[in-house]
Amino acid sequence: MSLALRSECGARYLYRFLRRRSLGNELRRVLEELEGEERELIDAVAELMSEIGPEPRKWAFRRWVGSVAVWCFSVMIGVRFALRLSVDAEWTVARWYSEYARFLAEGGDVERAERCAAFVTTKQRHAQILQTWVNHGHRSGSA
């Protein structure tokens, strides 16, 4: 689950960097909303992890560096690149949470399994929102 938490940190950083770009107001608003939800998700995942084992880290230096690199690359070729990567990452992390939920449910920890299932729903919604921007965003560097 620590890998999922680090991925959440990376998503939060990337959404923050992307919304600072000169994007349309609507995409900027969406990214700001996603960043806020990522913050909440990081807290929820960290809380769940601390109940199960050692205290998790809410900071991921390599994910921050990776987010900066993706942002820099998106400056050259457009934001759609970063959004496509984000869509794939959101779906991947959703699958991880689904597996965690299954594992917890099989172990009889239904309450924590349900919390993981809620994480799945959030990640799938993020992926769908971002996919809309990939599919219908401007083809220039703005979206």
C-alpha positions in Angstrom: 0.0 0.0 0.0 3.0 2.3 0.4 3.5 2.3 -3.3 -0.1 3.5 -3.8 0.5 6.2 -1.2 3.6 7.4 -3.0 1.7 7.4 -6.3 -1.0 9.6 -4.6 1.7 12.0 -3.7 3.0 12.1 -7.2 -0.5 12.7 -8.6 -1.0 15.6 -6.1 2.3 17.2 -7.1 1.7 16.8 -10.8 -1.8 18.3 -10.6 -0.4 21.2 -8.6 2.3 21.8 -11.2 -0.1 21.5 -14.2 -2.7 23.9 -12.8 0.0 26.6 -12.4 0.5 26.5 -16.2 -1.4 28.9 -18.4 -4.3 26.5 -18.9 -8.0 27.3 -19.5 -9.9 28.2 -16.4 -12.0 25.1 -16.5 -9.0 22.7 -16.6 -7.3 24.7 -13.9 -10.4 24.3 -11.7 -10.6 20.6 -12.4 -6.9 20.1 -11.5 -7.3 22.1 -8.4 -10.3 19.9 -7.3 -8.3 16.7 -8.1 -5.3 18.0 -6.1 -7.6 18.6 -3.1 -9.1 15.2 -3.4 -5.6 13.7 -3.6 -4.7 15.5 -0.4 -7.7 13.9 1.3 -7.0 10.5 -0.2 -3.4 10.7 1.0 -4.6 11.3 4.6 -7.2 8.5 4.3 -4.7 6.0 2.9 -2.0 7.0 5.5 -4.6 6.6 8.3 -5.5 3.1 7.0 -1.9 2.2 6.7 -1.0 3.4 10.2 -3.9 1.2 11.6 -2.4 -1.8 9.8 1.3 -1.3 10.4 4.1 1.3 10.8 3.5 5.0 10.3 3.5 5.8 6.6 5.4 8.7 5.0 3.2 11.4 3.3 6.1 12.8 1.3 7.7 11.1 -1.7 10.8 12.8 -3.0 11.2 10.6 -6.1 7.5 11.1 -7.0 8.0 14.9 -6.7 11.0 14.7 -9.0 9.1 12.6 -11.4 6.2 15.0 -11.4 8.6 17.9 -12.1 10.1 15.9 -15.0 6.6 15.2 -16.5 5.6 18.8 -16.1 8.8 20.0 -17.8 8.2 17.6 -20.6 4.6 18.7 -20.9 5.8 22.3 -21.3 7.5 21.2 -24.5 4.9 19.0 -26.0 1.7 20.0 -24.3 -0.4 19.1 -21.3 -2.2 16.2 -23.0 0.9 14.1 -22.5 0.8 14.6 -18.7 -2.9 14.0 -18.7 -2.6 10.7 -20.5 0.1 9.5 -18.1 -2.2 10.6 -15.2 -5.1 8.6 -16.7 -3.0 5.5 -16.8 -1.7 6.0 -13.3 -5.2 6.6 -11.9 -6.5 3.3 -13.4 -3.4 1.5 -12.2 -3.7 2.7 -8.6 -7.5 1.9 -8.7 -6.6 -1.7 -9.5 -4.1 -1.8 -6.6 -6.8 -0.5 -4.2 -9.1 -3.1 -5.6 -6.6 -5.8 -4.8 -6.0 -4.4 -1.3 -9.8 -4.4 -0.7 -10.1 -8.0 -1.9 -7.2 -9.1 0.4 -8.6 -7.3 3.4 -12.1 -8.7 2.8 -10.7 -12.2 2.4 -8.9 -11.7 5.8 -12.2 -10.7 7.4 -11.4 -7.0 7.7 -14.6 -5.8 6.0 -14.5 -2.3 7.3 -11.0 -1.6 5.9 -11.9 -3.4 2.7 -14.9 -1.0 2.3 -12.5 1.9 2.8 -10.2 0.6 0.1 -13.2 0.1 -2.2 -14.1 3.8 -1.7 -10.5 4.6 -2.8 -11.1 2.6 -6.0 -14.2 4.6 -6.8 -12.3 7.9 -6.3 -9.4 6.8 -8.6 -11.8 5.6 -11.3 -13.6 8.9 -11.2 -10.3 10.8 -11.5 -9.3 8.7 -14.5 -12.6 9.3 -16.2 -12.4 13.0 -15.6 -8.9 13.2 -17.0 -9.7 11.0 -19.9 -12.4 13.5 -20.9 -9.8 16.2 -21.1 -7.4 14.0 -23.1 -10.2 13.1 -25.6 -11.7 16.6 -25.9 -8.9 19.0 -24.8 -7.3 21.4 -27.2 -4.6 20.0 -29.4 -2.3 22.9 -28.8 0.0 23.0 -25.7 -2.9 24.3 -23.6 -4.7 21.0 -22.9 
